Amino acid sequence: MAGVAGRLARRWCSGLLRSPTQVPALGLHARSPAMRTSQKDFNSAVNQVKLLKEDPGTEVKLKLYALYKQATEGPCNVPKPGMLDFINKTKWDAWNALGSLSKEAARQKYVDLVSSLSASSESPSPEAPAADRKQPEGDSLVVTSGDGITTIRLNRPSKKNALTTQMYRDIIAALQAASKDESVITVLTGTGDYYCSGNDLTNFTHLPAGGPEEMARSAEVLLRDFVDCVIDFPKPLVAVVNGPAVGISVTILGLFDAVYATDRAAEMLLFGKKLTAQEACAQGLVTEVFPDGTFQKEVWARLKAYSKLPPNAMRISKQIIRNREKEKLHAVNAEESSVLRERWLSDECVNAIASFLSRKAKL
């Protein structure tokens, strides 16, 4: 595999491609017949891809890959990869979706797409107010301390703070460090409009040498360690749910000592049912709901007041409460993690993930 296709494949396999969620679809602008793309224009666009300042996201990378293959090899005529080969199957679906598009038309679309990416990455719209511009994403987890509070902030706003495998490890490390620092309470929250959208499904596409079975075993251990770390955390642990929450970010809320949510939060639960923050509060999953307009001000004022309370007294109070249920919580966590390992290897899960990735890959 040569050129950009080879680079995309290597980056994908090395884990640099991220969740396909929340990437806006970019239009493929048609050129007039008089502006036919030359091979030189196409080669220039291939080189431009290397110079992009920002990661355009998985959906756009799939488009680039598919158009490159169509422009250089024509319509897809290679066998469809197996269902468990998530990465190559998704790429095959993207290429195959182009149908009988000619090489010349594919070159034009490729050049137009790269041109639009280059233009958007070079300069943000000067008319856009600073508050409306995307917050830059560096580390996917930001940990800060001050006023007696350690804050662990999920920092992938463009991916709705979806959790990568590395983020699980980083959160465990952050909780372990916070358990020993001088802060009184610890807060978990999200950057941007979302609290957390659950697991980044591309976690399941990075297969180790041992294949799906090894991946599932590793994921089971990591998930169990993550939840155990929350169960064992010795200080008051507070979730500041600043927006919608999905999946595991909801199911572990019962392990927090307090959960404060904005009234615009919606949690995705069993059977895809959305539970509003007020409904979650009525069922005991959320401690208190605040108006979105004053959410940050009210919650952080309260947390700062709590941080002035006697730290040892709060540790001891939590220890007394949690010790009564800790053994049972660990047992349930181990059982659930084992069941999830089996489910991750099931045809039902494999088909669901493949369907999701294929749907995102369509042009």
Residue, then its C-alpha position, 0 to 999 in steps of 0.5 A: m500500500a503506497g502513498v497516503a493510503g499506506r500512511l493512513a493504514r499505519r496510523w490507524c494500526s498504531g492507534l492514532l485514528r480516534s473515535p468517528t463520532q462527532v466529526p462533521a461531514l465535509g461536502l465534496h465540492a464539485r468542479s466545473p468540467a473546465m476545471r478538471t484535476s490533473q495528476k499534478d494537482f492530485n499529487s500536490a493534494v496527497n502531499q498537502v495531507k501531510l501538512l494538515k495542522e489539525d487531525p480531521g477526524t476518522e470519518v474524513k480520513l476514511k473519505l480520503y482513503a476511499l477517494y485515494k484508492q478509487a483515484t489510483e485503483g478504480p472501483c473496489n474489487v478486493p474481497k471484503p474483510g472478515m467481520l472481526d477485522f473492524i479496521n479493514k472492513t470499515k475502510w473497505d466499506a468506505w471504498n466500496a461505497l464509491g461504486s463506479l465513480s471514475k478515477e478522474a471524478a475521484r481525483q477531483k473530489y479528493v483534491d476538493l476535500v483536501s483543499s477545504l481541509s487546508a483552508s479550514s485549518e489555516s485560519p479560523s473565521p475572524e467573525a467568530p467570537a472567541a467563546d464560540r471557537k473550539q477549545p484546543e485539545g492537547d492532553s485528553l485528561v487535564v488534572t489541576s489542584g487548588d482551593g483544596i480541590t483536585t479536578i480531573r477533567l475529561n478533555r476531548p470536547s470534539k469527541k464528546n469526551a469519549l473514553t479511550t483505553q489510555m484515558y482509563r489508565d490516566i484516570i486510574a493514575a490521577l485517582q491514585a495520585a489524588s488519594k495521596d495529595e493534600s486536596v480535601i475532595t476530588v472532582l470528575t467533570g468534562t470539557g465542553d458541552y458533554y460530560c462523557s459519551g461513554n466508550d470510544l468504539t475505536n478501542f475495539t479496533h486496535l487488535p493486539a497480536g492475540g486477536p479479539e480474545e486477548m483484547a477482551r481479556s485486557a479490556e476486562v482487567l482494565l475495566r475492573d481496575f478502573v471501577d475498583c479504583v473508584i470504589d476504593f477512593p478514600k476521599p469525597l469524590v464528586a461528579v460535576v455532570n456538565g452535560p449529557a452522559v452516556g454508558i459507563s460514565v452514567t453507570i458508575l455515578g452511583l459510586f460517587d459521594a455526590v453528583y451535581a448535574t446541569d438541567r440540560a444533562a441527559e443520560m443514556l440508559l438501558f434500551g436506549k432510554k434517555l433519562t433527564a437530569q431531573e428524572a435521574c435525581a428523582q431516582g437517586l442517581v443524581t444528588e442535585v440539579f442546577p439551572d444550566g445558566t448558573f450551574q458552574k458558578e453554583v456548583w463550584a461555590r459549593l465545592k469550595a465551601y466543602s473543601k474547607l471542612p475537616p479533611n480527616a473527618m470526611r475521610i473517616s466518615k466515608q471509610i465507615i460508610r463504604n467499608r460496609e459495602k466495599e466487599k460486595l461492590h468489588a465482587v459485583n464489579a468482578e462479575e460484571s467485568s467477566v460478563l462484559r468480556e464475554r459480550w465483547l466477543s459475541d456476534e451481537c457486539v461485533n455486528a453492532i460495532a461493525s455497523f456503527l463504524s460502517r455507518k460513519a464511513k459512508l459518504 
